[in-house]
Each structure stands twice: as C-alpha cells, then as structure tokens.
Amino acid sequence: MMTTTRPHTQQPAMQAGARTQALRGGALLAGVAAAALLSGCATTAGGSAGAANPADPYESFNRSIYSFNEGVDKAVFKPVATAYQAVTPRVAREGVTNFFDNLGDAWSFVNNLLQGQGEGAYNSMVRFTVNSVFGIGGLFDVASEAGIERRKQDFGQTLGRWGVPTGPYLVVPFWGPSTVRDTAGLVVDAYGYPVTQVDDVSVRNSLYALRFINIRANYLKASETLDEVALDKYSLTRDVYLRSRIGGAVSGGDGRLENYDDDDAGKLPPEGGK
C-alpha cells in the first residue's frame, strides 16, 4: 500500500500532507470534549465558562479562530464525513482506523525512545510488528486483542518530557486546540508520521485525505452531542485538551481520550476515559 521511501520528500507535497494532517485536529477534539463531557466534565467546564483562564491569555483571538474552524467543519468536512460514513461499512472504517493507528505506533516508538520510555518504546515496537505481520498490514488490531497496550506519544509530549514549558493555549486554523509547545511539536510530527515518507505525491495526499475523513466520521456522534449539551463549547474543549495533554506529558500516557463513532455512542467510558 505504501511505495518506496526516501529521507527527504518533495517540500510542496510535504506541506500539503501536513495541512491535511492538521485538518483533523478540530474534529478529534470535538470528540474528545464530547466524550469528556459525558464522562463527568460538564460541571467543571460549565463553571469555567466566562471565567478568565491564565493558560489562555489570547482567548479573544482563539475564540475567533475556533468559530472559523467550526464554520469550515460544518460547511465542508462534516458533510463529507457524513457521506463517507453512510457508504462505508463499519468493518471497513475500523480497518482504516487500525491501519493509520498502526502507522502511528511507529512514530510513537520513536517518541517513546526520545523520552527514555523503554517500556513504551517496546510496546510500540511490538504492536507495530504484530499488527503489520499478523494484522495484514495493520488492518486488524491483533496486538490489542493480545493485551499489548498502546502507548501513543507525539513530539509535543516529548518536548514536555524534556522540560519545555507548555506555553499559552492556542487554537490553530484548520487544526484546533493546541499550545505553543504542541504547535511546535506538530511540525516535527508532520515529518515523522510514516505516510509523509511515501514517494508518490498523489498516493501520499490520498492517504492523508482518507485518514482525515475517517477520523472525522468517527467523531460525528460525539460532536453532535457536544453541540447539544455544552453550554460553552470553546471553554470545555480548551479545558479538556489542556487537562489531557498535561496528564499525558507527565504520566507517560497518550494524552488523549478514546475514539467513539456512531455505533459506540451508547458505550462511552466512565470518568477517566477508559
């Protein structure tokens, strides 16, 4: 499915791939926030609505970008994801999710190593090997069935392990919630994610597009729930994002909550995201 690799890809295509990867962030955090809301965070977030947050000194600017991202999502990305979900069987969507998660394990392996997380690096290496070989290129998550835990890590968390301060909260256009540190990490993540190394520009960009559409489809129900329930979606998304990222960087966890698509809407986890 992937063509030959090379150390340095074509810069314009790299940037296109990075933009496509970035587009999925707003959708992902919509799902994170909705899952957290239904897991017991509604009171905390509701109480913070309208209150100044010292981690968000650029709130006025961030809110304007948040509104822009929501408008783009409703006009373009959500309709495409809805159509994709309607015509794609659940088993196929799960295979796509597993495939890209498997590639993510390869990048998590690198970040676990950079953080000195030996167990996490070992788990990521074993997961990638097992799923690539026995899971037909990662289409099936055999490793999870075998009880091998996923240890997701990105370069923003690696910077946190190295002692780089989080910095102010930011909302990035076409991406969503971030911080100064995580935004710097996104640049490295864009280069490190294995799809970036695919030689063929059209194949690479198609993979990025498929990844984004599939992720957005996985969060359709969660984002709808957020729209219906949250009193202040901006504050809730910000607070959940900061809590999950700080917790992941400190504890060595993945710093994110689980994926929930339409079929999982009634099976959200208890408080804590597990």
C-alpha positions as CSV (number, residue, x, y, z in Angstrom):
1,M,0.0,0.0,0.0
2,M,3.0,2.2,0.6
3,T,5.6,2.9,-2.0
4,T,9.4,3.2,-1.6
5,T,10.6,5.7,1.0
6,R,13.3,8.3,1.0
7,P,14.8,10.6,3.6
8,H,13.7,13.9,2.0
9,T,10.3,14.2,0.4
10,Q,9.2,17.0,-2.0
11,Q,8.6,20.1,0.0
12,P,5.3,21.2,-1.6
13,A,3.8,17.8,-1.1
14,M,5.1,17.6,2.4
15,Q,3.3,20.9,3.2
16,A,0.1,19.6,1.7
17,G,0.4,16.4,3.7
18,A,1.0,18.4,6.9
19,R,-2.0,20.6,6.2
20,T,-4.2,17.6,5.6
21,Q,-3.0,16.0,8.9
22,A,-3.7,19.3,10.7
23,L,-7.2,19.5,9.4
24,R,-8.3,16.5,11.6
25,G,-7.5,18.2,14.9
26,G,-10.7,20.2,15.3
27,A,-12.7,17.1,14.6
28,L,-10.7,15.0,17.0
29,L,-11.0,17.5,19.9
30,A,-14.7,17.7,19.3
31,G,-14.9,14.0,20.0
32,V,-12.5,14.3,23.0
33,A,-14.6,17.1,24.5
34,A,-17.9,15.4,24.0
35,A,-16.6,12.1,25.5
36,A,-15.2,14.0,28.4
37,L,-18.5,15.9,28.8
38,L,-20.5,12.7,29.1
39,S,-17.8,11.3,31.4
40,G,-18.3,13.8,34.1
41,C,-16.6,17.0,33.0
42,A,-19.8,19.0,32.2
43,T,-19.9,20.7,35.6
44,T,-16.3,21.7,35.6
45,A,-16.4,23.1,32.0
46,G,-19.7,24.9,32.6
47,G,-18.4,26.5,35.7
48,S,-15.4,27.9,33.8
49,A,-17.5,29.5,31.1
50,G,-16.8,33.2,31.0
51,A,-14.0,33.0,33.6
52,A,-10.5,34.1,32.7
53,N,-8.1,31.2,32.3
54,P,-4.4,32.1,32.9
55,A,-3.4,29.4,30.4
56,D,-5.4,31.2,27.7
57,P,-4.2,34.8,27.5
58,Y,-5.2,35.1,23.8
59,E,-8.8,33.9,24.4
60,S,-10.4,36.6,22.2
61,F,-8.2,35.7,19.2
62,N,-8.6,31.9,20.0
63,R,-12.4,32.2,20.1
64,S,-12.4,33.8,16.7
65,I,-10.3,31.0,15.2
66,Y,-12.5,28.4,17.0
67,S,-15.6,29.9,15.3
68,F,-13.8,29.9,11.9
69,N,-12.8,26.3,12.3
70,E,-16.4,25.3,13.3
71,G,-17.7,27.1,10.2
72,V,-15.4,25.3,7.9
73,D,-16.2,22.0,9.5
74,K,-19.9,22.4,9.2
75,A,-19.7,23.6,5.6
76,V,-17.2,21.1,4.3
77,F,-15.7,18.4,6.5
78,K,-18.8,17.2,8.4
79,P,-20.9,16.7,5.2
80,V,-18.0,14.8,3.5
81,A,-17.6,12.7,6.6
82,T,-21.3,12.0,6.9
83,A,-21.4,10.8,3.3
84,Y,-18.3,8.6,3.8
85,Q,-19.9,7.0,6.9
86,A,-23.1,6.4,5.0
87,V,-21.5,4.4,2.2
88,T,-18.6,2.8,4.1
89,P,-19.4,-0.3,6.2
90,R,-18.3,-0.2,9.8
91,V,-15.8,-3.1,9.4
92,A,-14.1,-1.1,6.6
93,R,-13.9,2.0,8.7
94,E,-12.4,0.0,11.5
95,G,-9.8,-1.4,9.2
96,V,-8.9,2.1,8.0
97,T,-8.7,3.3,11.6
98,N,-6.5,0.4,12.6
99,F,-4.2,0.9,9.6
100,F,-3.4,4.5,10.4
101,D,-3.2,3.8,14.1
102,N,-0.6,1.1,13.3
103,L,1.5,3.7,11.4
104,G,1.1,6.0,14.4
105,D,2.6,3.2,16.6
106,A,5.8,3.5,14.6
107,W,6.0,7.2,15.4
108,S,5.1,6.6,19.0
109,F,8.1,4.2,19.1
110,V,10.4,7.0,18.1
111,N,8.9,9.4,20.7
112,N,9.0,6.9,23.5
113,L,12.7,6.3,22.8
114,L,13.3,10.1,22.8
115,Q,11.6,10.3,26.1
116,G,13.5,7.4,27.6
117,Q,10.3,5.4,28.0
118,G,11.7,1.9,27.5
119,E,8.5,0.0,28.2
120,G,6.5,2.4,25.9
121,A,9.0,2.0,23.1
122,Y,9.0,-1.8,23.5
123,N,5.2,-1.9,23.4
124,S,5.0,0.4,20.4
125,M,7.6,-1.7,18.5
126,V,5.8,-5.0,19.3
127,R,2.4,-3.6,18.4
128,F,3.7,-2.3,15.1
129,T,5.4,-5.6,14.3
130,V,2.5,-7.8,15.4
131,N,-0.2,-5.8,13.6
132,S,1.9,-5.4,10.4
133,V,2.6,-9.1,10.1
134,F,-0.5,-10.8,11.6
135,G,-3.0,-7.9,11.2
136,I,-2.5,-7.8,7.4
137,G,-0.6,-4.5,7.3
138,G,-2.3,-3.1,10.3
139,L,-5.9,-3.6,9.1
140,F,-6.7,-5.7,12.2
141,D,-5.6,-4.7,15.7
142,V,-4.3,-8.1,16.7
143,A,-2.0,-6.6,19.3
144,S,-4.8,-5.1,21.4
145,E,-6.6,-8.5,21.3
146,A,-3.4,-10.0,22.7
147,G,-3.4,-7.5,25.5
148,I,-0.5,-5.4,24.2
149,E,-1.1,-1.8,25.4
150,R,-0.9,1.1,23.0
151,R,1.4,3.9,24.3
152,K,0.7,6.9,22.0
153,Q,3.2,9.6,22.1
154,D,3.9,12.6,19.9
155,F,6.7,15.2,19.7
156,G,4.7,17.8,21.7
157,Q,4.7,15.3,24.6
158,T,8.4,14.6,24.0
159,L,9.1,18.3,24.4
160,G,7.2,18.2,27.6
161,R,9.3,15.3,28.9
162,W,12.4,17.4,28.0
163,G,11.2,20.2,30.2
164,V,9.9,22.6,27.6
165,P,7.0,24.7,29.1
166,T,3.5,24.2,27.7
167,G,3.2,27.9,26.8
168,P,-0.2,29.6,26.2
169,Y,-3.2,27.8,24.8
170,L,-3.7,28.3,21.1
171,V,-6.4,27.5,18.6
172,V,-4.7,26.8,15.2
173,P,-6.6,27.5,12.0
174,F,-7.8,24.2,10.3
175,W,-6.4,22.2,13.2
176,G,-8.0,23.2,16.5
177,P,-6.8,23.1,20.2
178,S,-3.1,23.3,20.8
179,T,-0.4,25.1,22.8
180,V,2.8,26.9,21.8
181,R,4.7,23.7,22.6
182,D,2.3,21.4,20.9
183,T,2.2,23.6,17.8
184,A,6.0,23.3,17.5
185,G,5.6,19.6,18.0
186,L,3.1,19.4,15.2
187,V,5.8,20.4,12.7
188,V,8.0,17.5,13.7
189,D,5.1,15.1,13.8
190,A,4.2,16.1,10.2
191,Y,7.7,15.0,9.1
192,G,7.8,11.9,11.3
193,Y,4.5,10.3,10.5
194,P,5.2,7.4,8.1
195,V,2.8,8.5,5.4
196,T,5.0,11.5,4.9
197,Q,7.7,9.2,3.5
198,V,5.6,7.9,0.7
199,D,7.2,8.9,-2.6
200,D,4.2,9.2,-4.8
201,V,2.6,12.6,-4.2
202,S,-0.9,11.5,-5.2
203,V,-0.8,8.4,-3.1
204,R,0.5,10.3,-0.1
205,N,-2.1,13.0,-0.3
206,S,-4.8,10.4,-0.8
207,L,-3.8,8.6,2.3
208,Y,-3.8,11.8,4.3
209,A,-7.3,12.7,3.0
210,L,-8.6,9.2,3.8
211,R,-7.2,9.4,7.3
212,F,-8.8,12.8,8.0
213,I,-12.2,11.8,6.6
214,N,-12.2,8.6,8.5
215,I,-11.3,10.3,11.8
216,R,-14.0,13.0,11.3
217,A,-16.5,10.3,10.6
218,N,-15.6,8.5,13.9
219,Y,-16.5,11.7,15.8
220,L,-19.8,12.6,14.1
221,K,-22.0,11.4,17.0
222,A,-19.6,12.9,19.7
223,S,-19.5,16.3,18.0
224,E,-23.3,16.3,17.7
225,T,-23.6,15.5,21.4
226,L,-21.2,18.4,22.2
227,D,-23.4,20.8,20.1
228,E,-26.5,19.7,22.0
229,V,-25.2,19.7,25.6
230,A,-22.2,22.0,26.1
231,L,-23.0,25.5,27.4
232,D,-19.7,26.9,26.2
233,K,-18.0,24.6,23.7
234,Y,-14.9,26.7,23.5
235,S,-14.2,26.6,27.2
236,L,-15.0,22.9,27.5
237,T,-12.8,21.9,24.6
238,R,-9.9,24.1,25.9
239,D,-10.1,22.7,29.5
240,V,-10.4,19.1,28.4
241,Y,-7.5,19.5,25.9
242,L,-5.2,21.1,28.5
243,R,-6.1,18.5,31.1
244,S,-5.5,15.6,28.8
245,R,-2.2,16.9,27.4
246,I,-0.7,17.8,30.7
247,G,-1.7,14.5,32.1
248,G,-0.2,12.6,29.2
249,A,3.1,14.5,29.3
250,V,3.5,14.0,33.0
251,S,2.3,10.4,33.4
252,G,3.6,9.0,30.1
253,G,0.1,8.2,29.0
254,D,-1.1,9.1,25.5
255,G,-2.6,12.4,26.5
256,R,-5.8,11.7,24.5
257,L,-9.1,10.1,25.1
258,E,-10.8,7.3,23.1
259,N,-12.4,7.4,19.7
260,Y,-16.2,7.0,19.5
261,D,-18.2,6.6,16.3
262,D,-21.9,6.4,15.8
263,D,-22.1,2.8,16.8
264,D,-20.3,3.4,20.1
265,A,-22.4,6.4,21.2
266,G,-24.1,4.4,23.9
267,K,-20.9,2.9,25.2
268,L,-18.9,5.9,26.5
269,P,-16.4,5.0,29.2
270,P,-16.6,6.0,32.9
271,E,-14.8,9.1,34.2
272,G,-11.1,8.9,33.3
273,G,-11.6,7.9,29.6
274,K,-11.1,4.2,30.0
